[in-house]
Amino acid sequence: MIIEDGKGSGVKVGVTSENRIQTESIISSIEHHINHHDEEAYSLTFNQSPTAGDDCIFYLKNTKDKDLTVEGFLFGFKNASAVDAELYIKLGCAGTRNAATTLTAANLNAGSGKTAEGDFEKGADLDGGAATLSGGTEVMRFLFANIQDLETKSINFEQDLIIPKNQTMTFWASDAGATYYFTLLFNYHSKDFS
């Protein structure tokens, strides 16, 4: 079998004395490929204070046919007093939201005209009032013990969070005296890498 250059140069692949193909490759991360080639990488920056403990302060629903992959986020908070602040993340919550403010994600490729497809909302008590937002499964919880102000930290999901079409992710906060600051990093990509 002969492997030739697919661009028509006629160059054939070399083989080493150990019967391995000789190759020189350029490798980039899948995140770079999605941003550069697909132009489908985004950031979403916002801040929010909860009304009371354990209020939902952020809601995301993917409405695109491709999976939405959450890589991680930058996070910090300012607190009126040094208390044990918590932040937790749920997948799969459903229902209407209370007094939601719509957010717009920024494309991380400055030459792209593509926009993120989904519902992106923040609010002080998205699960309160007449809202029906409920359910879901908690997948992560962060505790910041006796910290008044937290400088921005980078949170990387060791296993990226995958949000298929019509699925959701929500952030919940425990400390009503704190303002939570976020930059969420995500992209869209198909399972078949197309």
Secondary structure by P-SEA (a helix, b strand, c coil): ccccccccccbbbbbcccccccbbbbbbcaaaaaaccccccccccbbbbbcccccccbbbbbcccbbbbbcccccccccccccbbbbbbbccccccccbbbbbbbbccccccccccccccccccccccccccbbbbbbcccccccccccccbbbbbcccccccccccbbbbbbccccbbbbbbbbccccccccc
